[in-house]
Amino acid sequence: MHEDDDFPEHFHLEPGEVSEDVEGLEKFSLTSVGIDIGSSTSHLVFSHLTLRRKGADLSTRFEVSERRVLYRSPILLTPYRSSTMIDVDGLSAFFDENYKRAGFSPATIDTGAVVITGEALNKENARPIAELFAQHSGKFICASAGPNHEALLAAHGCGAVALSAKEHTSVLNVDIGGGTTKLSLVHDGVVLSTAAISVGARLLAFDTDGRVSRVEEPARRLLRELGLETAVGAELDQSVRQQLADLMAGCLLEVMDGQPQSDLGQDLMVTEEALSAYGGLRTVSFLIFSGGVSEYIYQHDSTAYGDLGPLLGAAIRERLKSVPARLALREGAEGIRATVIGAGEYTIQASGMTSYLSDLSVLPAVGLKVVKAPVSHGVSLRTALRAALGKFDLQTYTEGLAVALSLSERPSYTLVRGVAREVAHLLQHSTNPEMPLYLILDADIGKSLGGILKEELRLPGAIIAIDGIDVGDLDYVDIGRPMGVSESLPVTVKSLMFPRG
């Protein structure tokens, strides 16, 4: 790590790991964008990513080895048409202007993420906004939202994961935004658990005359705790604002130290549970704040933006005086931009070099729903595939799906041939046996499996079998076109988690 790096989480391979940095063979260079649409603020960041092959174990997989921020947009107060509708035109104009300032266009972007976060996720037009900007902002953009995923992105973006890995210890990252606070418990570079609570600077917003301009439901719950209520257009004196900030800080410290003890703290929880397998602040070595309110906690900003930000930051600072002495408060590499920095990198993966690509005309493929099934001894793959489809109320394989197979056994020709037969049966009994087949594998058997399917079992449609990609049950993926002479594919993993009801 270099002291003058734009971003401290800036890794370099040790001498001798890779004999030669051949673009497209040993490494890939990508341009990434991260877009964060929050309840309080919105902004975007362009980055340059370098993915290198994991040469230490002669793996065919690639991982991000270097990240350099190219452009940070100004911070925009998220525009609203009403209390339940985000102003899409205002956001679009802001992003268009900053693409031009940065010198990029959607066509020049390789990967990235659109993240709608916090209370913004609960607005009426959250889903169409995510889809609009996913299409608008580049070929392999990931639309992603949800408190646990946002916590994960912030932990990576602010440097908490890197610090934990470097020190081989536990770090608690607390990301405080406009509507919610996300917590991540990180140990030895791995995020163990996440949680979220409705504590944020912009649960109440005020106009230039100091009158209430927005009231989110968690703010009403906080006011009821004080025996008060308010409405848009009403005045709220400074003493009440201070009490609200103190209440939020108290609830947040409860969750930071384990479980919410008060009824108010329990009511404000966004996730069903607090941090799991967690013994409280006394069990972690470092505490890192990120998000917009962190700018006040670390006293980088004192400007009021028509919300409770300065008061909340000060209230949290005051309560930190009582935390265990061994807990060291560290400043993150990024504050308000932690989520968007993490989003621009964390969602991108690159396939191994043993993929099978029978027809490149079906790439790029965007928005494929992952159907994941295990391949294990004694379990019928046909049954596992049927069960995997059943999770989505599907009876047969159909367009818009990607089949992910997880192997628990050492690959052999007999195993791969058996897998091929079951996959062929799946496609032959699908809605259209000639449709493209997208396979995602966690073992380096893509070329072998694809070859058997196409050349021995003679499936008629295009076959894209990629390996070295980690996906889960609720993920979606975008698969790009091959990069470089190795024909590795850029894959963006999406987690589309929107509230129901």
N, C-alpha and C positions, 0 to 999 in steps of 0.2 A: 504494500500500500504506500502511496506517495502523499505527502502532506499537501501538495498543491493540486491534487485531483479534484475534478468537479464533484465527484461523488466518492466518499470514502470506501464504499463497497466496490472496490476496483481491483480485481484479482489478476495475477499474472502467473502463468505456468512456470514451474521451476525449470532451470536449465536441464536439458537432457530429456524432458518429457516428450517433446515433439522435435524430430530432427529438422523439419522444414515446415514453415508456415505457407502452405500452398493454398491460395484462395480457391474455394470450391472443393478441396480435398481434405485438408486439415482444419480449415476454418471457413466461416461465412461471415460476411458483414451485412447487417440489415439496418434499415431506418425504421424506428418505432415511434408511435404516437400513443400517448396516454391522455384520455379525456375524462375529467371528473365533473359530473353534474350533481352538485350537492344541494341540500335544502338551504344552505346559507350562501355558498360561493360555488363558482364554476371556473375551470381553467384547464389548460392543456400544456403538455410538455413533449418536445421531440427529443429523441435520443438516438445515438449510434450504438448498436449492439454488435459484439463480436462473439460468435459461437465457435468453440474449438472442440475437436475430437478428443475424447478422454484417452489420450495416448498411453497413460501409465499402465493400463491393463489391456492395451490393444483393443479396446472396445470400439464398436462401430457407432456408438452414440455420441451426440454432441451436447454441450452445455454452455450456458452463457458464461464467458470468462472475463468480459470487460464491458463496461457501460459508460458512455460519455454523454452528458446532457448537451444538446445542441441549441435548444431554445426553450425558454420558459415564458408563457404568456402572462400578461397582467392578471390579477385576480378580479373576477367579475362577481358582483352580488347577483345571485341567480334571479333573473327577472320572472315575474308572475303576472298572469292576466287576471287571476282571481286567487282566492285563498286555496283553491283546489286544482288550479290549472297553471302549469309552467308556460311561460311565453316562448314557444318554439322559434318564432321568427327572430326574436331578440337573441336567443342562443345561437342560431344559425349564422346571423350576421357577425357575431363576435368571433365564432370559430373561423368563418371565411376570412375575416380581416387578419387573424393571427396566422393562418396558413400562409397568406401572402407575405406577412412580415417575416416569417421564418424562412421563406423561399421554397416552400413545398406545395405540392398539390396532392389530391388523393391518389393520383396515378403513381406518385413517387414514393408512397409509403408501403413498406413490406409487411408490417404487423403492428399490433397494438390493441388497445382496449378502450371501450366506453364503459364507464362505471357510473351508474345512478345510485346515490347513496343516501342513507339516513331517511329523514322525513320526505325528501324528494321522491323516494321510491313509492310512497303512499299516495302520490298525486294521481289524478284521474288519467293523465296522459303519459305516465312513466314508461309503459311498455312501448307505445309507438315512438316516443322520443329516442329510446335506446335503439330501436330498429332503424329509425331514420339516420341517426348519426353513425351507426354501424355501417350502413350502406354508403354514407356520404364521405366517410373519413379514411378510406383505404381498402385495399383488396382483402386483407386478412384481419379485419377488426373484430375484436371480441366484445360483445355486449354482455356486461356482467353486473350483478347487483346482489345485495343481501348482506346482512351484518357480519356473519362469520367469514364470508369470502373477503369482505372489505377489511376486516381485521387482519386476515392473512396477508393481503396486499400491503397494508400499512406497515406491518411488521417487517416485511422485506424492504419496502421503500425507504423506511426511516433508518435502516441500518441495525435494528435490534437483532435480527437473525445473524448478521455478520459479526456483531459484537459477541453474541452468545457462542458462536462457533470459535471465534478467536480466543476467548477467555475460558472456553470449556465450562461454562457456568449457566445459571438461570437468569433470564432477563424478563421483566414485565414491561410490555409496551402498552401505553394508554393513549389512544387516538381520539381526541375530543373535537367533534365537528359542530355543525350548526344545530343538528337535531338529535344526534346520538353519540355515545362514546363506545368505542370498540376496544376490547382488551385482548391481548395475546400473551400467553405464557410460553416462553421459548427456553429450551434447554439444549445446550450443546449444538446449536444451529438448527434445531427442529422445533416447529411450532406444535406444542403438545395439546393445547386447548384454547378456545376462543369464547368470548361472551360479549354481550352488548346491553347497554342500559340507556334509557331516554334521558340523557343529560347532555345539554348542548346550549350554545350561545344564542341560538336563534329560535328557540321554542317560543319566545316572545320577541316581536320586532316593533320598532317605533319609527314614526315619521319625523320630519325635520322639526315639527312643533312639539315633539316628545309624546305624542299620543300613540296609543296602541294601533299598529297597522296589521299585525298578524298574531293569531293565537293558536298554537298547536294543542292537540288534546293533552299531551303530557303536562303542558303549562297549566291547563285547567286543573289537573290533579294536584299539582304543586300549590296552586292558589287555594284549593279546597282545604289543604293541610293547614293553611293559615286562616281559614274561615272567611276567605275572600273569593270574589269572582271579578271578571273583567270582560270587556267586549271591544271590538274594533271601534276606534274613535274615542275610547275612554282615556282618562289620565291615570297614571300609575306613579305615585310619588317615589322618591329615591329610596326611602326606607323599606318599602315593599320590594323593590328590585333587589336591594341588598339581602333581604330575608330569603328571596327566591334563590339567589346565588349561593347563599349559605346552605340552604336545604339541598340543592343539587350537589354541592361539594361533599356534604355529609353522606349522601346516598352513594356517591361515587367511591368515597374512601371505604365504605362498607364492602363494596364489591371488590375493590382492589385488595382488601385484606381477607377475602374469603367469600362468605355468603352475605347477602343483604339481611340485616337483622330487623329493620323496621318494616312496618306494613307499607310505608311509602316506597322504600327501596324495592320491595318485592313487586309492588304495582308498576314501577317504572322499568322493570326488566323487559328487554326486547326478546332476548333468547330465553328458551324455557329454563335453562340452568345457568348458574354462574360458572366460573372456571372449574373444571374437573381436575382431580388428582393434584390439588393445590393446597398448600399449608399456610398460605398467607404471606404478607410482606416479609416476614422474618426468614422465609425460605428462599428469597431471591437476592441476588447480589447487586443488580442494576435495575434502575427504573428509568424508562425513556418515555417522554410525552411527545406526541405528534398531533397533527391536525391544527385547525385554525386557532383554537384556544391556547395551544402550546406557545404561540408567539407572545401571549401575555404571561404565561407561567414563567418563561425564560426571560421576560421583560425586554423582548425585542420590539414590542409595539405597545403603545398606550392609547392609540386612536380608537374612539368609539364609532362603530359603524351601525348605529341604530339598533343595538341588541345588548345582551347581557355579557358579552365577551370579556371586557376588562374586569367586571365585578366577579365573574366566575373564575377567571385566572387568578385574581388576588385571593379569593376564598380558598382555592386549592393550595396555593403557596402557603397560606397560613396553616392549613391542616397538615401540610407536609412536615411541619416542625415536630410533629409527634410520632413520625414513623421511626422504625428501628434505626439505630445509629449505623449499623453495618450496611444499610441499604444506601448505595451511592446513586445520586441523581445524575444521569448523563444526558447530554443534549444530543438529539438525533441528527443524522446527516441532513434530513429534510423535515420541516415542520408541517406547514399547511399542505405541502405538495407530496407528502409521503405516500398517500394512496395512489395518486396518479403516476408517480415514479415507479412504484411497485407494479402497477397494472401494465405499464409499457413493457416490462420485461417478463414478469412472472408467468404470463399466459402462453409464451412462445416456447415450443419445443421443436426439435429437428429429428427426423427419422434416422434410423441406422442406414448403413450402406448396402444392406442385403434385402431391400424392398423389391417387389415385383410390380412392374408398371406395364400392362399390356397395351394401354391406349391412353396417350396423354391428352387427347381431346376432351376427356371427361374432367379435366382439371383446369382451373381450380374448382373445388367443390366446397360449397359454403353451407353452414348450418345443419350438418349431419347429426342426427340424434344418435347417441351411443347406446347400443344394446350389448351389455357385457355378460359373458357366460364363462364359467370356469371349465378348464380341461383337466380332469383329475382321474386317477385310477379308481375304477369301480363305480363311476358316475357316468350315465349315458349323456353324451354331448347333445344328442337330439332332445332329450328331456330338459337339459339345462338351457338350450336355445329356446325351447318352447316356453319355459318359465321366464326367461329374460324378456321375451316379446310380451308375455302376459302382464308384466309390470306396467306396460304402456297400453294395455287393453288391445293388443294386437294378436291376431291369430296366425298371420303369416308375415314373411319378410316383404317389405314394400319400399318404394322409393323414399329417399331422404333419410335412410338409416346407415349407420356404420356398425358392423359387428366387431366387438372387441373380445378377444380370446385371451384368457389368462392361464398359462401353463404352470402346473405344479410339479411336473415330471421332467426329467432330462429328455430333450428332443431326440427322436430316432425316426428312421424312415417309416417304420410300422406305425408309430404314433401319428406322424404328420399325414400319412396316407389315410389313416382312420379319420382324422380331423377333416381332411379334404372331402371324404365321402359324405360326412354329415353336413358339411357346409354346402356341398353340391345338392344334397337332398333338400336343404332349406331353400335354396334358390329355385330349384325345379318345381317346388310346390308354392312358389310365391305368386304375387299378382301379375308379374311379368318376368319370366325366366331369362329374358334378354337384357334386363336392366343392368346398369353397372353395379358391381359388387365391391364394396369398400371394407377391407379387413384391417383391424388394428391389433397388433400382437406385442406382447411384452417380452418375447424371446426372438432371437435372430433367425427366424424361419420363414420370413416373408417371401423370399425368392423361391425357396423349396415348395412352400404351400401353394403359392400362386402358379408355379410351373406345373405342379400336379393337376391343379384345377383346370388350367387352360390346355395343357398339352397332352395329359393322359385322360382326364375326364371330359375334356372338350366342352367346357361351358361356353355358350355362345357370346355372352356379353363381355364388356370391358372388366378387367380385374385389377384393382389397386390394393396390394397387400403390403402394408408398411409395418415396420417393427421399431422397437425402442421408444414407444410412446406410452406415457402413463395417463390413463383416463379412468373415470369413475362412472357409476351408474347414471347419474343425473347430468352428465356432461354433454355438450355439443362440440363439434369440431369443425374447423375450416382447414382444408388441405390444399396447399399451394402447389405450384409447379416445381419441378426439380431445380436444385441450386448446384451449379458447378459440375465438375466431371464425376463426382461421387454419386450424383443423382439423389442426394438426400432431399427430403421434402420438408418445407416449413409447415408446422401444424400449430394452429391456435386452438387452445382448449377453452371452451366457454362454460360458465355455470350460470344459467338463466334462472334466477330465483326471485320470483315476484310474489308479493303477498296475495293470499286468496281471500275470497269473501267480499 
